[in-house]
Amino acid sequence: MSVDVEVTEPAPADGGVPAGRGTWSLSWHGLRTVTVLELRQRVRSTRWKTALIVWFVVVGVITMLTTGAFAIISGESTDETFGGMVYSIVVGFVLFLGLLVAPTLSSGAINGDRNAGTLATLQVTLLTPAEIVLGKLAAAWIAALAFLVASIPFLVWALVGGGVSWLALVTTVLMLALVLGVVCAIGLGFSAVVSKTSGSAVLTYLTVGGITAVLPIMFGLLVPATTTTENVRVWGVEAGYTWEETTAPECEWQTQEIGVWHSERTWWLLAPNPFVVVADAQPLGDPEALSEDGNALALLQYGVRYARTGDTGPQDWCTGVYMDGGPQAESPVEPVKVTDQLVWPWGLGFDLLLGAAGVIVAVNRLRVPTAQLPQGTRVA
């Protein structure tokens, strides 16, 4: 493999970075050199092209099948419920596939070159460790964005069905791009730590699986531990009502000892989830219209914001009870307001910290000279 790097000064005698350039020194020329080199290798790869074609076909098939299924169910393709639900399914499927593909684009970027004996060629040039790592990250991210770009026509198709705004599409694409970049950075960090590409890929998948599946499972398992018995004011049915009477019951305030789930103590376990980040960042409108919009992303947004807010106030157990006499009067209990309890900034921040940690680890592992390398590591 040849490296097109313009040498303007001799390399230091000790094999480290040039004088005046530290480990974290960056230049546009260095970043561009590594990025272009990595991208040229990917463009020449038949496997990458095949994966991109398969991605396009699979997302297209899922979109068409979903569209057809909901068109048959709704009977009209212009129905808002139809459009919102199809859009949610397509976005979720694209994100799911992205979490499967992104780790393969970066988890072998460093250890793969090290095992092939080509990483040392870059390290002895004037390129700094930061330029090598960030250049490889940029190339992996651009490759991941190519898959995202291939999905945009289907996202637009789902958007045309109605129920979702164009601003939501822009937000979705932006958040999907950031999530893919974070996964690429995590894979790059493991590729610098683990000698085998298969090992770094597995660790990347385990990390992504942890924030996507394990943390929500922990959130559910902690429900009993975060549920306490408390005295709560309840707007309930009048005492002594037998439910055999023909008139609707009267409602009255009562104090009852019930179990209260304090989800506001564990909501942060849901925040890093990529699906939560993508769903919560979108301007999805009024939560009261969820049943009409049929948007699964809106349901997820409302759910995580409700979990962060919690509900320890008065509860309504009476309003809306229908008897022969009709429904009760309007409830005096104020609904819990959750629309302003944003979750995605916290989740995205945590994910970005994970990605930054991967980059820092990778840069430190590429410092020259290296005091110690794993046994059996090939240098050149």
N, C-alpha and C positions, 0 to 999 in steps of 0.2 A: 504494500500500500504506500502510495506516495503522498506526501503532505506539502501543500503549497503554502509555505510560510516564508515571508520575506525577512531575511536576517540582516539586521542593520547594525548589530554590535556582537562581539564574541560572547559566547556563553561563559559563565564563571567557571573557574577551575574546579570548584568543589561540587559541581553538578547541581547547584541550587538555582534559584531564579536570578536574573540579571541584577546587577547593582542598581539600587534605586527603585526596584520593583519588588514589592512584597508578595506574599501568598495571595492576598486579596486584591492585588492591582488588576485593573481592567482597562482594556482598550477596545475601541470599536473594531479595529483590524483583527485583533486576536479572537474576539467573539465571532466575527463574521467568518474567519478562517475555519474554526472548528465546526460551526453550524453548517456551512456550505459543504464541508467534507462529509459530515454525517448524513446530510440530506441527499447528497449524490449517491452515497452507498444505498440509502433506502429506495431512491428512485430506480436504481439499477436492480433492486431486489424484486424478483418475480413474485415471491411469497407475499410481500407487502401489497403489491398491486392486486393480487388475487383476493387478499383479505378485504381490500377496499371495495372491490366489486361485489363480493359476497355480502358485505355490510349493506351496500346500497340495495341489493336485491331483497335481503331479509327484512330490512326496515320498510321497503316498499310493499312487500307482501303483507306484513303485519298491518300496515296502514290501510291497504285495500280491504283486507279481511274484516278489520274492525269497522271501517266505513260501511261495508256491505251489511254486516251484522246489525249495526245500529240503524241503518236505513230501513231494513226489514222490520225491526222492532218498532221504530217510531213511525214508519210509514211516510215520513217527509224528511228529505235530506236537509231542509233549511231549518229544522227545529233546533233551538238553542241547546236543549239538553243533549241532543245528538252531537253537536259540534264540541261542546265543552268536554264531554266524556271521551270522545275520540282524541281530542287534543291531549288530555291527561294521560291516556294510555300510550300514545305515541311518545310523549316526553319521557314517561317512565321507562318505556322500552329502550329508547335511545340512551338514557342514563345507565340503565342496566348493562347494555352492551358496551358502553364506554368504560364502565368499571371493569369489564372483562378484558377489553383490548388494551387500555392504557398501560397496565403493568408490563405487558410484553414489549412495549416500545422503549422502555428505559431500564428495566431490571437487568439487562445484560449489556448495558452501554459501556461500563467500565471493566467489569470482570471478564467480559467477552473479549475486549481488546487486550487485556492483560494476559489472558490465556493464549491469545494468538500471537503475543509478542509484539504487538503494534502500539500499545500504550506508551511504552518507553520511548518510542520515536517522537511522540508529542512532548513528553516530559523533558527531553534534552534540548528542545527548541527554546525560543524566547517566550513561549506561552507560559503564563502563570497557571497554577492549579485552579484558580477561580475562573479563568477564561476557558479552560478545558471543560470544567464541570458545567458552567452556565451555557457554554456552546452546545454541549451534548443535551442539556435540558431543553434548550430552545429548539433543537432539532426534533427531539421526542415530542415536545408540545405541538410543534407545527404539524408533525405527522398525525398526532391525535386530533388536531383541529380539522385536518382533511376529512376525517371520518365524520366529524360534526357538520362540516359544510355539506357533505353528501346527504345529510339528514334534513337540512333546512327545507328543501322542496316539500317534503312530507309534513313537516311542521306547519308550513304555510297552507298546505292542503287541508289539514285539520283545522287550522285557524279560520279558513273561509267558511266552515260549517256554522260559525257563530258561537256566541257565548264567551269568547275570549277576545281581549283587545290586542292591538298591534304592540302596545307597550309591554304587554305580558310576554309576547314572543321575543322582543328584544331582551327583556330581563332573563328569560329562560335561556337564550343562547349565551348570554354573558355569564350566567352562573354555571352552565354546563361547561363552558370553556375554562373557568377558574377551577372547577372540580377536577377536570381532566389534567390541568397543569399541576395541581397538588398531588394527584396520584403518580404522575410522571416523576415529580421530585422525590416522593417517597421511594419509588423503585430505584431511582438513581442512587439514593443513599445506601440502600441495601446492596446494590451492585458494587459499591466501593468497599463494603465490609465483608461480604461473603465471596469466597473464591469461585464457587460454581454458579453459573447462570440459573440453573434450575432451583438452587437454594434461595437465591435472591428473589426469583419470581414467586416462590411459595410464600416467603416472608411478606412480600408486598401484598399478595392476595389475602393473607391472614390479617394484615393490618387493615386493609380495606373492608374485609369481612367483619372485623371487630367493631369498627365505627358504624357499619351499615346494619349488622344483624345482632351482634353480641350486646352492644350497649342498649338497644331497645328491649331486648330480652331481659336484661338486668333491670330496666325500668319497670317492666311488668312484674318481675319476681319481687321487687321491693314494695309492691302495693300493700301487702299485709303489714310490713314493718313501718310504713308511713301512714297507716290508718289508726286513728285514735278515737276513743269513745268520749264524746263531748255533749254538753247540753246545748241544743240548737233550737232557735225559735222556728216554729213550723206553722205555716198557714194551712191548717188541716180541716178535715171534716168534723163537724160538731160531735162532742162526746155523746155516746149512747145511740148514735144513728145505726139502725139495723140493716140498711141496704135492702130491706124488703118493702119499704114504704114507696108510695107512688109519686111522692114529691121529692124534688132535688134537695140535698142536704144543705144546711147553712155552713158557712166557713167561719172559722175563728182562730185566733192566735193561740198557740200552745207551745209549751217547752218540753222537748223530748230528748232523751239520751240515745244518740245514734252514733254509728261509726262514720267518721269524717276522714276522707282521703286527702292528705296533704301532698298533692302532686307538685306543688310549687317548690318542694324540697328536692325533687329528683328530676325536674324537667331538663336540666342540663345534660342528662344522659342522652336525650334525643337530639340535642342541638347539632352535634357534629355529623349526623347522618346526612349524606349527600342528597337524598330525596327530600329531607326536611329543609335543607338549605335552598334547594331549587324551588320547592313549593312555597315556602314562607316569604321568599323575596319578591313574589309576583303581586301586582296590584289586582287582586281577585274580587274586589267589590264587597258588597254587603253579606255578612255571614247568614243573615236571615233568608237570603234567596238561594241557599245551597241546594235545596230540593228542586228548585226550578232550573238552575244552571246545570246540574248533573256533573259538576267538575270535581273529579277526585282530588286534584291538587288543592282546590279550595277547602275540601273537607279535611285534608291533612293540615293545611295552614291553620284552620280554625281549631283543630284538635290540639296541636302543639302549643298554640297560644293560650288555649284554655288550660292546658297542663301547667304552663308557666304562671298563669294568674291564680289558679286554685279557686276554690269556692267554699268558704267557711261561714258565709252569711246565712240569712234566713232562707228557708226552702219552701216552695209552694207545692203542696200535696193535694190541693183542692180545686183550684181554678181549672176549668176545662173539663170537669167531670160532667158527663151528659146523662141526664135522667129524663123522665117524661116532661119535667118542667123546663127543660132546656139547660144551657150551660150556665155556670156561675158568673158572677160579676167579674170585672177586670181585676187581675191580681195586684195586690199592693206590694208584692215583692219585686224589687228592681232586678232586672236581668244582669248577669255578670258581663261587664264590658271587657272584651279581650282583644279587640282589633288593634290596639296600640301597643300590645305586649310583644314586640318583635323578638324573634328567636334566631333568625338567620345571621345577624351580625356576630353573635357569640359563636355559633357553629362554624361559620366561615373563618372567623379569627382562629379558632382552634385548629381547623384544617390547614390554614396557612402556616401556623406554627409548626405543624408536623412536616409540611413541605420544606419550610426553612431549615428545620433540623436535619432533614435528609441532605440538603445542599451543603450545610456546614460540615456534616460528617464526611461527605464525599470530598470536599475541598481539603480538609485536614488529612484525609487518607492519601491524597495525591501529592502531599508536600515532599519535596526532594531536598536533601537525602532522607530516606526512610529508615528510622532506627530499627524497626522490626517488621518482617513480613510473615504471613502465615506459611507454614511448612508446605513445600511443593509449589509455591507461587512462582510463575515464570515472569522474569523481568524483561528479557529481550530475546 
